[in-house]
Amino acid sequence: MPELVHLHDIQPRGPALARWERIRHRQARWFVECLAEATGTFIYSYAGGAVQNTFILTNLAAIPGVPSLFAVGMAYAVGVILALTITSATSGGHINPCVTITFMLFNKFPVAKGLRFIAAQIFGAFVAFGCLYVQFYPTIKEIEEVLIEKKAYDSVMFTPSGPAGAFALYAPAGVNLGYVFMNEFIVDFMLGLAIFACLDPTNLLVPPPMAPWVIGFAYGMIVWGFSVNGIAANAARDVGGRLVAVSVWGTQASGGAYAAIAALTNIPATILAALYYNIFLADTQRVVNPAQKVFRDAHLAHELRTDRIRTGENMSETSGSDTRDAEKQGITHIEHRN
């Protein structure tokens, strides 16, 4: 295996940033990882929520050139791709509580760390939708005034096609919640299969750089095909957006019984997808994708180097030993990277 080269070896930082990096690897590591998770859900929620707001508000205002449902799905897909690309090297790019919970159950992911990740994910979505409310505030208030004038506020405002519907998700009027649950469960199960297929080191069709694209377009497919019946797919996006809606419009924006379906269904669906994939589709006798081995060796070398920083070990001339250690341990699973 060729020697792994750390960025520090070819592009050392100045004294101030080098000192911060030492602090980051020692005292602030948990904070930086949580910040990465919050950033990921912010990006995903901000990208999708922006086009969702535009879609709903321009429809209500009957403005020509309104974005389509395809544009909404594409925005969420691109948001997921950007979120994973930007944050996965720092925190593993969970950006979804159901992924974190599944890792806690099956991958020995630390429970305390997982709970911090979930809180950070919800916080990131909350900040994203808070920003969107401020940015769209003039148009939202204008539409609200028109709805009040037409006596349509109560019947439209807190529905999928109302202004609040871009923040808190709502089920279509009159739909049976059992049907909504089934719709949510099936699409979340499919999304879970896509995620675990991308994480499978033996999947020769999906090297690590392709994973964000596959997962992103799986999200897009869900929006394009199933959002008419009501879907959430990500508890952080749902809870964060709903908290903003309740903060702005009060408890009438809570979504009632549907709120529990939107926030919780993806958790058992993803757990079942993990079990299904590992029981029926995974196979330890397959050959590991060479790109996956390089990817895991690189992450392992990074872990070994940062462990030395945390213990205060002399970092001079350690790159070669990092490489040898990574090669020796091969494709050892790195739990918190997954």
Phi and psi in degrees as a GROMACS rama.xvg file:
@    title "Ramachandran Plot"
@    xaxis  label "Phi"
@    yaxis  label "Psi"
@TYPE xy
-64.3833  151.91  PRO-2
-64.6261  134.798  GLU-3
-78.6174  138.001  LEU-4
-110.735  122.69  VAL-5
-83.3695  148.551  HIS-6
-56.8062  -36.7802  LEU-7
-59.0975  -29.0268  HIS-8
-71.1882  -25.7519  ASP-9
-116.603  -14.7748  ILE-10
-145.623  68.4109  GLN-11
-64.0247  148.412  PRO-12
-88.1078  163.74  ARG-13
-68.9849  170.098  GLY-14
-56.6721  -42.8136  PRO-15
-65.5361  -48.1894  ALA-16
-68.7009  -33.9268  LEU-17
-65.4365  -39.2994  ALA-18
-65.4182  -43.9279  ARG-19
-61.2422  -37.3012  TRP-20
-65.5051  -36.201  GLU-21
-65.1922  -43.357  ARG-22
-62.6633  -42.2208  ILE-23
-60.3522  -38.9488  ARG-24
-79.2256  -17.4734  HIS-25
-102.663  -82.3878  ARG-26
-77.3315  -31.5026  GLN-27
-105.533  14.2256  ALA-28
-61.2796  -46.5208  ARG-29
-61.3654  -37.7867  TRP-30
-66.3869  -42.9814  PHE-31
-65.6114  -40.8085  VAL-32
-65.7613  -42.0812  GLU-33
-65.4828  -38.5412  CYS-34
-62.4902  -37.5779  LEU-35
-64.4479  -41.9544  ALA-36
-64.1758  -41.6589  GLU-37
-64.0663  -39.6948  ALA-38
-63.576  -40.9065  THR-39
-61.8609  -47.6383  GLY-40
-71.9719  -28.4435  THR-41
-60.7709  -49.1644  PHE-42
-61.9039  -48.4582  ILE-43
-61.5885  -47.1863  TYR-44
-69.9306  -39.2674  SER-45
-66.3474  -43.9175  TYR-46
-65.1356  -50.955  ALA-47
-70.0823  -41.3936  GLY-48
-65.3189  -32.7606  GLY-49
-63.5483  -48.0266  ALA-50
-71.5526  -33.2712  VAL-51
-63.0825  -42.8726  GLN-52
-60.2343  -46.962  ASN-53
-62.0481  -41.531  THR-54
-59.9285  -48.6642  PHE-55
-70.616  -47.7096  ILE-56
-68.8705  -39.4168  LEU-57
-71.2604  -30.9546  THR-58
-63.6966  -45.7481  ASN-59
-65.7995  -33.5158  LEU-60
-87.6616  -1.24316  ALA-61
54.1894  43.8242  ALA-62
-87.5688  131.062  ILE-63
-62.6687  153.367  PRO-64
77.4908  25.0228  GLY-65
-61.5528  139.429  VAL-66
-61.3951  153.02  PRO-67
-96.6845  172.566  SER-68
-61.1675  -31.4543  LEU-69
-61.0514  -40.6523  PHE-70
-64.1664  -38.2437  ALA-71
-63.5046  -47.6885  VAL-72
-62.6615  -39.707  GLY-73
-65.497  -36.973  MET-74
-64.4484  -43.7479  ALA-75
-65.6714  -38.6865  TYR-76
-62.1  -48.3125  ALA-77
-64.7028  -36.9865  VAL-78
-59.6773  -43.3156  GLY-79
-64.709  -43.7849  VAL-80
-60.0558  -47.0702  ILE-81
-63.7096  -44.0494  LEU-82
-60.0976  -46.7743  ALA-83
-68.0711  -39.6397  LEU-84
-63.8768  -40.0085  THR-85
-80.6477  -35.2236  ILE-86
-110.654  -15.9683  THR-87
-64.249  -32.3956  SER-88
-66.8785  -24.0386  ALA-89
-91.5009  -46.279  THR-90
-119.199  -7.99622  SER-91
99.679  -12.375  GLY-92
64.945  49.734  GLY-93
-67.3165  -52.1966  HIS-94
44.0904  22.2437  ILE-95
-158.775  120.211  ASN-96
-55.2092  -34.0686  PRO-97
-67.5383  -30.7214  CYS-98
-67.7743  -45.2415  VAL-99
-61.5673  -44.2835  THR-100
-63.1236  -40.9767  ILE-101
-63.3536  -40.1632  THR-102
-65.2683  -36.5682  PHE-103
-64.102  -37.6166  MET-104
-76.3214  -39.6356  LEU-105
-114.604  -20.8111  PHE-106
-113.069  14.2038  ASN-107
59.0871  30.37  LYS-108
-68.5046  131.172  PHE-109
-56.2548  130.834  PRO-110
-63.3458  -45.9184  VAL-111
-60.3386  -42.443  ALA-112
-66.4811  -39.7923  LYS-113
-61.9574  -41.9041  GLY-114
-65.1032  -37.6817  LEU-115
-64.2529  -40.6999  ARG-116
-60.4114  -45.5211  PHE-117
-62.544  -44.2868  ILE-118
-60.6474  -41.6963  ALA-119
-65.7927  -40.1387  ALA-120
-61.3788  -45.6846  GLN-121
-64.9963  -40.4874  ILE-122
-61.8104  -42.3586  PHE-123
-60.8058  -42.7286  GLY-124
-66.836  -39.1467  ALA-125
-60.0049  -46.0105  PHE-126
-64.1285  -40.3973  VAL-127
-60.059  -48.6228  ALA-128
-74.652  -26.0262  PHE-129
-64.6505  -42.8102  GLY-130
-63.3138  -42.554  CYS-131
-63.8132  -38.1898  LEU-132
-62.1823  -43.1761  TYR-133
-63.3747  -42.6007  VAL-134
-69.4042  -34.9466  GLN-135
-97.3639  4.73697  PHE-136
-51.7647  -50.0482  TYR-137
-57.7695  -43.3339  PRO-138
-69.977  -40.5338  THR-139
-59.915  -46.6391  ILE-140
-64.6226  -37.0499  LYS-141
-64.144  -44.0529  GLU-142
-66.0553  -41.0361  ILE-143
-58.1331  -43.4033  GLU-144
-63.0409  -38.8105  GLU-145
-66.151  -41.8724  VAL-146
-63.9678  -39.8112  LEU-147
-64.9089  -42.7405  ILE-148
-62.3159  -36.8324  GLU-149
-88.308  4.77216  LYS-150
57.0117  36.5252  LYS-151
-116.046  7.61874  ALA-152
-58.3517  -53.4546  TYR-153
-65.3418  -31.8652  ASP-154
-86.892  -16.2943  SER-155
-117.432  -38.8409  VAL-156
-53.364  -48.3381  MET-157
-107.292  57.5666  PHE-158
-133.018  170.515  THR-159
-59.0328  -24.5911  PRO-160
-101.279  5.43424  SER-161
-94.4889  164.222  GLY-162
-54.9991  -36.8753  PRO-163
-70.6686  -18.4357  ALA-164
-69.3153  -14.7099  GLY-165
-83.0838  -12.2389  ALA-166
-106.219  -67.537  PHE-167
-90.2078  140.397  ALA-168
-88.0269  142.133  LEU-169
-130.814  150.266  TYR-170
-78.6364  150.388  ALA-171
-58.722  147.12  PRO-172
-60.0538  132.616  ALA-173
80.1155  -3.63194  GLY-174
-76.6233  145.584  VAL-175
-71.2765  126.904  ASN-176
-67.478  -25.3176  LEU-177
-63.3387  -39.4776  GLY-178
-67.0196  -40.2095  TYR-179
-62.5078  -42.0489  VAL-180
-61.7322  -46.11  PHE-181
-59.9243  -43.8762  MET-182
-59.6016  -47.8848  ASN-183
-62.9981  -44.6537  GLU-184
-62.8369  -45.4082  PHE-185
-65.4161  -45.5014  ILE-186
-70.243  -33.7668  VAL-187
-68.3593  -35.7738  ASP-188
-62.8849  -43.7941  PHE-189
-62.821  -41.9136  MET-190
-63.2505  -40.8847  LEU-191
-60.1254  -42.4375  GLY-192
-59.6335  -41.552  LEU-193
-62.3415  -42.5709  ALA-194
-63.716  -47.6697  ILE-195
-73.5619  -26.4784  PHE-196
-66.5945  -38.0437  ALA-197
-69.4993  -29.7078  CYS-198
-83.9465  -9.92174  LEU-199
-71.8528  115.242  ASP-200
-63.2217  -17.011  PRO-201
-93.8175  1.86548  THR-202
-78.0447  102.181  ASN-203
-72.7293  -17.7967  LEU-204
-84.4216  -14.8272  LEU-205
-127.934  84.3103  VAL-206
-68.1287  161.026  PRO-207
-49.3419  -40.1488  PRO-208
-65.2784  -19.2292  PRO-209
-86.2975  -18.7015  MET-210
-57.2819  -46.9289  ALA-211
-57.8499  -35.397  PRO-212
-70.577  -43.5118  TRP-213
-64.0938  -46.844  VAL-214
-66.4487  -40.6926  ILE-215
-60.3181  -45.6464  GLY-216
-74.9306  -21.9506  PHE-217
-65.2547  -40.9054  ALA-218
-61.4427  -45.5756  TYR-219
-59.4767  -43.175  GLY-220
-58.2533  -39.5611  MET-221
-63.5564  -45.3077  ILE-222
-63.9021  -46.3025  VAL-223
-62.8417  -38.8673  TRP-224
-96.9022  -24.7383  GLY-225
-132.671  -0.438856  PHE-226
-69.7828  -21.6213  SER-227
-60.1787  -31.7545  VAL-228
-89.8487  -2.15283  ASN-229
94.9063  109.666  GLY-230
-139.887  154.784  ILE-231
-120.509  -52.4316  ALA-232
71.1683  -21.9029  ALA-233
-142.966  113.889  ASN-234
-64.0789  -32.0405  ALA-235
-66.4417  -44.6732  ALA-236
-62.7095  -42.0498  ARG-237
-67.3102  -51.3868  ASP-238
-67.9123  -42.5247  VAL-239
-61.4716  -45.6326  GLY-240
-66.9015  -37.5621  GLY-241
-68.6575  -36.467  ARG-242
-62.991  -37.7257  LEU-243
-65.6522  -44.4819  VAL-244
-61.0646  -44.1464  ALA-245
-66.6064  -37.0014  VAL-246
-63.3204  -33.987  SER-247
-87.0216  -48.404  VAL-248
-108.598  -3.12248  TRP-249
87.7522  -172.755  GLY-250
-66.4306  -17.8597  THR-251
-65.6664  -15.2549  GLN-252
-92.7341  5.74491  ALA-253
-69.8203  -27.15  SER-254
95.1072  -2.83903  GLY-255
61.4143  -142.771  GLY-256
-63.49  -27.633  ALA-257
-63.9819  -27.7239  TYR-258
-57.9676  -39.102  ALA-259
-67.4137  -39.4986  ALA-260
-63.0822  -45.647  ILE-261
-65.1283  -39.7047  ALA-262
-81.9213  -30.2089  ALA-263
-110.747  -25.3475  LEU-264
-61.015  -35.8196  THR-265
-65.3  -19.2553  ASN-266
-70.9877  -58.0059  ILE-267
-64.4573  -32.0947  PRO-268
-64.3501  -41.4247  ALA-269
-71.2538  -38.5505  THR-270
-61.1266  -43.7508  ILE-271
-64.6452  -37.8093  LEU-272
-63.0038  -39.5817  ALA-273
-63.8194  -44.0444  ALA-274
-63.5684  -45.767  LEU-275
-60.1121  -45.9319  TYR-276
-65.0191  -44.8525  TYR-277
-71.7061  -31.2993  ASN-278
-79.4096  -43.0585  ILE-279
-107.858  -28.0068  PHE-280
-110.998  -28.7234  LEU-281
-78.4673  153.324  ALA-282
-153.552  114.098  ASP-283
-73.1564  -8.87999  THR-284
-86.1767  -5.20608  GLN-285
-75.6227  159.968  ARG-286
-80.9744  138.495  VAL-287
-72.4861  135.556  VAL-288
-57.8081  124.124  ASN-289
-53.6613  -35.695  PRO-290
-65.2705  -33.653  ALA-291
-67.5923  -36.8852  GLN-292
-65.486  -44.1064  LYS-293
-61.1541  -43.7498  VAL-294
-58.982  -47.3034  PHE-295
-72.7813  -37.0369  ARG-296
-62.2195  -40.6756  ASP-297
-64.5903  -42.4438  ALA-298
-66.4438  -37.7156  HIS-299
-66.0988  -41.7512  LEU-300
-61.4985  -38.1536  ALA-301
-64.544  -41.8444  HIS-302
-62.2681  -43.2525  GLU-303
-63.589  -40.1199  LEU-304
-68.4292  -44.3528  ARG-305
-69.3142  -30.2859  THR-306
-62.3589  -38.3933  ASP-307
-67.1472  -36.0193  ARG-308
-64.7351  -43.3567  ILE-309
-65.1801  -32.6743  ARG-310
-90.7323  -1.0467  THR-311
78.4264  16.6886  GLY-312
-69.8542  146.583  GLU-313
-61.6505  126.401  ASN-314
-92.0611  0.496843  MET-315
-69.4798  136.593  SER-316
54.8102  42.7831  GLU-317
-104.674  -11.1723  THR-318
-59.1261  -42.6188  SER-319
-63.0598  -41.917  GLY-320
-68.7843  -33.5077  SER-321
-59.0701  -43.869  ASP-322
-64.1535  -44.4349  THR-323
-65.495  -40.4093  ARG-324
-63.1541  -42.3251  ASP-325
-64.5757  -41.2978  ALA-326
-67.6236  -38.2189  GLU-327
-63.5581  -41.7018  LYS-328
-83.6109  -11.1081  GLN-329
58.3463  -123.154  GLY-330
-98.9135  32.3352  ILE-331
-50.2282  135.918  THR-332
-71.6362  130.807  HIS-333
-102.222  104.861  ILE-334
-59.4171  -46.1666  GLU-335
-82.875  -3.56223  HIS-336
-92.3816  -46.4673  ARG-337
